[in-house]
């Protein structure tokens, strides 16, 4: 169960990072 939580956190973090990168590219 702990592993699942950790994986979920990683997915959320990576998706947030991806969104930030997309927003940064749009700002350019």
PDB file of N, CA, C, O and CB in Angstrom:
ATOM      1  N   UNK A   1       0.839  -1.205   0.000  1.00  0.00           N
ATOM      2  CA  UNK A   1       0.000   0.000   0.000  1.00  0.00           C
ATOM      3  C   UNK A   1       0.869   1.249   0.000  1.00  0.00           C
ATOM      4  O   UNK A   1       0.565   2.225  -0.686  1.00  0.00           O
ATOM      5  CB  UNK A   1      -0.946   0.009   1.221  1.00  0.00           C
ATOM      6  N   UNK A   2       1.947   1.218   0.767  1.00  0.00           N
ATOM      7  CA  UNK A   2       2.844   2.384   0.811  1.00  0.00           C
ATOM      8  C   UNK A   2       3.415   2.646  -0.575  1.00  0.00           C
ATOM      9  O   UNK A   2       3.522   3.793  -1.009  1.00  0.00           O
ATOM     10  CB  UNK A   2       3.992   2.164   1.836  1.00  0.00           C
ATOM     11  N   UNK A   3       3.781   1.563  -1.267  1.00  0.00           N
ATOM     12  CA  UNK A   3       4.330   1.719  -2.619  1.00  0.00           C
ATOM     13  C   UNK A   3       3.332   2.416  -3.525  1.00  0.00           C
ATOM     14  O   UNK A   3       3.703   3.301  -4.297  1.00  0.00           O
ATOM     15  CB  UNK A   3       4.713   0.355  -3.210  1.00  0.00           C
ATOM     16  N   UNK A   4       2.070   2.022  -3.436  1.00  0.00           N
ATOM     17  CA  UNK A   4       1.030   2.614  -4.277  1.00  0.00           C
ATOM     18  C   UNK A   4       0.918   4.107  -4.009  1.00  0.00           C
ATOM     19  O   UNK A   4       0.813   4.905  -4.940  1.00  0.00           O
ATOM     20  CB  UNK A   4      -0.326   1.925  -4.034  1.00  0.00           C
ATOM     21  N   UNK A   5       0.942   4.481  -2.739  1.00  0.00           N
ATOM     22  CA  UNK A   5       0.863   5.910  -2.393  1.00  0.00           C
ATOM     23  C   UNK A   5       2.045   6.660  -2.978  1.00  0.00           C
ATOM     24  O   UNK A   5       1.892   7.753  -3.524  1.00  0.00           O
ATOM     25  CB  UNK A   5       0.817   6.105  -0.861  1.00  0.00           C
ATOM     26  N   UNK A   6       3.224   6.068  -2.861  1.00  0.00           N
ATOM     27  CA  UNK A   6       4.436   6.710  -3.366  1.00  0.00           C
ATOM     28  C   UNK A   6       4.347   6.902  -4.877  1.00  0.00           C
ATOM     29  O   UNK A   6       4.696   7.960  -5.401  1.00  0.00           O
ATOM     30  CB  UNK A   6       5.681   5.879  -3.005  1.00  0.00           C
ATOM     31  N   UNK A   7       3.876   5.867  -5.569  1.00  0.00           N
ATOM     32  CA  UNK A   7       3.747   5.949  -7.030  1.00  0.00           C
ATOM     33  C   UNK A   7       2.739   7.028  -7.399  1.00  0.00           C
ATOM     34  O   UNK A   7       2.961   7.792  -8.339  1.00  0.00           O
ATOM     35  CB  UNK A   7       3.319   4.582  -7.628  1.00  0.00           C
ATOM     36  N   UNK A   8       1.634   7.093  -6.666  1.00  0.00           N
ATOM     37  CA  UNK A   8       0.624   8.123  -6.942  1.00  0.00           C
ATOM     38  C   UNK A   8       1.226   9.508  -6.769  1.00  0.00           C
ATOM     39  O   UNK A   8       0.987  10.398  -7.585  1.00  0.00           O
ATOM     40  CB  UNK A   8      -0.602   7.954  -6.016  1.00  0.00           C
ATOM     41  N   UNK A   9       2.004   9.694  -5.716  1.00  0.00           N
ATOM     42  CA  UNK A   9       2.650  10.992  -5.489  1.00  0.00           C
ATOM     43  C   UNK A   9       3.571  11.337  -6.648  1.00  0.00           C
ATOM     44  O   UNK A   9       3.593  12.475  -7.117  1.00  0.00           O
ATOM     45  CB  UNK A   9       3.441  10.985  -4.165  1.00  0.00           C
ATOM     46  N   UNK A  10       4.334  10.347  -7.108  1.00  0.00           N
ATOM     47  CA  UNK A  10       5.247  10.593  -8.229  1.00  0.00           C
ATOM     48  C   UNK A  10       4.473  11.010  -9.469  1.00  0.00           C
ATOM     49  O   UNK A  10       4.873  11.935 -10.177  1.00  0.00           O
ATOM     50  CB  UNK A  10       6.090   9.342  -8.528  1.00  0.00           C
ATOM     51  N   UNK A  11       3.357  10.323  -9.732  1.00  0.00           N
ATOM     52  CA  UNK A  11       2.554  10.652 -10.921  1.00  0.00           C
ATOM     53  C   UNK A  11       2.008  12.067 -10.805  1.00  0.00           C
ATOM     54  O   UNK A  11       2.053  12.831 -11.769  1.00  0.00           O
ATOM     55  CB  UNK A  11       1.390   9.642 -11.102  1.00  0.00           C
ATOM     56  N   UNK A  12       1.491  12.421  -9.627  1.00  0.00           N
ATOM     57  CA  UNK A  12       0.940  13.768  -9.430  1.00  0.00           C
ATOM     58  C   UNK A  12       2.038  14.804  -9.616  1.00  0.00           C
ATOM     59  O   UNK A  12       1.834  15.828 -10.268  1.00  0.00           O
ATOM     60  CB  UNK A  12       0.298  13.908  -8.024  1.00  0.00           C
ATOM     61  N   UNK A  13       3.205  14.530  -9.038  1.00  0.00           N
ATOM     62  CA  UNK A  13       4.319  15.483  -9.156  1.00  0.00           C
ATOM     63  C   UNK A  13       4.728  15.670 -10.605  1.00  0.00           C
ATOM     64  O   UNK A  13       4.910  16.798 -11.063  1.00  0.00           O
ATOM     65  CB  UNK A  13       5.523  15.010  -8.334  1.00  0.00           C
ATOM     66  N   UNK A  14       4.874  14.564 -11.330  1.00  0.00           N
ATOM     67  CA  UNK A  14       5.317  14.661 -12.723  1.00  0.00           C
ATOM     68  C   UNK A  14       4.275  15.366 -13.582  1.00  0.00           C
ATOM     69  O   UNK A  14       4.628  16.133 -14.477  1.00  0.00           O
ATOM     70  CB  UNK A  14       5.607  13.267 -13.290  1.00  0.00           C
ATOM     71  N   UNK A  15       2.987  15.113 -13.316  1.00  0.00           N
ATOM     72  CA  UNK A  15       1.946  15.770 -14.109  1.00  0.00           C
ATOM     73  C   UNK A  15       1.933  17.268 -13.825  1.00  0.00           C
ATOM     74  O   UNK A  15       1.733  18.076 -14.732  1.00  0.00           O
ATOM     75  CB  UNK A  15       0.560  15.154 -13.809  1.00  0.00           C
ATOM     76  N   UNK A  16       2.149  17.638 -12.554  1.00  0.00           N
ATOM     77  CA  UNK A  16       2.205  19.063 -12.214  1.00  0.00           C
ATOM     78  C   UNK A  16       3.394  19.717 -12.900  1.00  0.00           C
ATOM     79  O   UNK A  16       3.285  20.825 -13.426  1.00  0.00           O
ATOM     80  CB  UNK A  16       2.293  19.261 -10.684  1.00  0.00           C
ATOM     81  N   UNK A  17       4.534  19.025 -12.892  1.00  0.00           N
ATOM     82  CA  UNK A  17       5.728  19.567 -13.543  1.00  0.00           C
ATOM     83  C   UNK A  17       5.469  19.742 -15.030  1.00  0.00           C
ATOM     84  O   UNK A  17       5.862  20.748 -15.621  1.00  0.00           O
ATOM     85  CB  UNK A  17       6.949  18.647 -13.311  1.00  0.00           C
ATOM     86  N   UNK A  18       4.803  18.758 -15.637  1.00  0.00           N
ATOM     87  CA  UNK A  18       4.498  18.828 -17.063  1.00  0.00           C
ATOM     88  C   UNK A  18       3.606  20.033 -17.354  1.00  0.00           C
ATOM     89  O   UNK A  18       3.839  20.761 -18.319  1.00  0.00           O
ATOM     90  CB  UNK A  18       3.818  17.527 -17.538  1.00  0.00           C
ATOM     91  N   UNK A  19       2.596  20.240 -16.528  1.00  0.00           N
ATOM     92  CA  UNK A  19       1.702  21.391 -16.723  1.00  0.00           C
ATOM     93  C   UNK A  19       2.477  22.697 -16.607  1.00  0.00           C
ATOM     94  O   UNK A  19       2.260  23.624 -17.387  1.00  0.00           O
ATOM     95  CB  UNK A  19       0.550  21.366 -15.696  1.00  0.00           C
ATOM     96  N   UNK A  20       3.374  22.768 -15.639  1.00  0.00           N
ATOM     97  CA  UNK A  20       4.166  23.990 -15.456  1.00  0.00           C
ATOM     98  C   UNK A  20       5.024  24.254 -16.688  1.00  0.00           C
ATOM     99  O   UNK A  20       5.137  25.392 -17.144  1.00  0.00           O
ATOM    100  CB  UNK A  20       5.059  23.882 -14.196  1.00  0.00           C
ATOM    101  N   UNK A  21       5.629  23.188 -17.226  1.00  0.00           N
ATOM    102  CA  UNK A  21       6.468  23.345 -18.419  1.00  0.00           C
ATOM    103  C   UNK A  21       5.620  23.843 -19.585  1.00  0.00           C
ATOM    104  O   UNK A  21       6.041  24.733 -20.324  1.00  0.00           O
ATOM    105  CB  UNK A  21       7.165  22.005 -18.787  1.00  0.00           C
ATOM    106  N   UNK A  22       4.428  23.273 -19.753  1.00  0.00           N
ATOM    107  CA  UNK A  22       3.550  23.689 -20.853  1.00  0.00           C
ATOM    108  C   UNK A  22       3.179  25.159 -20.689  1.00  0.00           C
ATOM    109  O   UNK A  22       3.178  25.914 -21.662  1.00  0.00           O
ATOM    110  CB  UNK A  22       2.268  22.808 -20.904  1.00  0.00           C
ATOM    111  N   UNK A  23       2.866  25.566 -19.460  1.00  0.00           N
ATOM    112  CA  UNK A  23       2.506  26.967 -19.222  1.00  0.00           C
ATOM    113  C   UNK A  23       3.694  27.873 -19.514  1.00  0.00           C
ATOM    114  O   UNK A  23       3.530  28.950 -20.086  1.00  0.00           O
ATOM    115  CB  UNK A  23       2.025  27.169 -17.769  1.00  0.00           C
ATOM    116  N   UNK A  24       4.886  27.442 -19.124  1.00  0.00           N
ATOM    117  CA  UNK A  24       6.092  28.243 -19.386  1.00  0.00           C
ATOM    118  C   UNK A  24       6.309  28.401 -20.886  1.00  0.00           C
ATOM    119  O   UNK A  24       6.672  29.479 -21.355  1.00  0.00           O
ATOM    120  CB  UNK A  24       7.335  27.591 -18.734  1.00  0.00           C
ATOM    121  N   UNK A  25       6.086  27.324 -21.639  1.00  0.00           N
ATOM    122  CA  UNK A  25       6.265  27.393 -23.095  1.00  0.00           C
ATOM    123  C   UNK A  25       5.246  28.352 -23.703  1.00  0.00           C
ATOM    124  O   UNK A  25       5.564  29.083 -24.640  1.00  0.00           O
ATOM    125  CB  UNK A  25       6.128  25.986 -23.735  1.00  0.00           C
ATOM    126  N   UNK A  26       4.038  28.351 -23.179  1.00  0.00           N
ATOM    127  CA  UNK A  26       3.010  29.261 -23.692  1.00  0.00           C
ATOM    128  C   UNK A  26       3.386  30.703 -23.395  1.00  0.00           C
ATOM    129  O   UNK A  26       3.139  31.599 -24.201  1.00  0.00           O
ATOM    130  CB  UNK A  26       1.634  28.932 -23.082  1.00  0.00           C
ATOM    131  N   UNK A  27       3.985  30.918 -22.227  1.00  0.00           N
ATOM    132  CA  UNK A  27       4.372  32.282 -21.841  1.00  0.00           C
ATOM    133  C   UNK A  27       5.432  32.817 -22.800  1.00  0.00           C
ATOM    134  O   UNK A  27       5.488  34.017 -23.069  1.00  0.00           O
ATOM    135  CB  UNK A  27       4.900  32.312 -20.381  1.00  0.00           C
ATOM    136  N   UNK A  28       6.278  31.912 -23.315  1.00  0.00           N
ATOM    137  CA  UNK A  28       7.310  32.346 -24.256  1.00  0.00           C
ATOM    138  C   UNK A  28       6.651  32.782 -25.561  1.00  0.00           C
ATOM    139  O   UNK A  28       7.341  33.187 -26.497  1.00  0.00           O
ATOM    140  CB  UNK A  28       8.345  31.211 -24.514  1.00  0.00           C
TER     141      UNK A  28
END
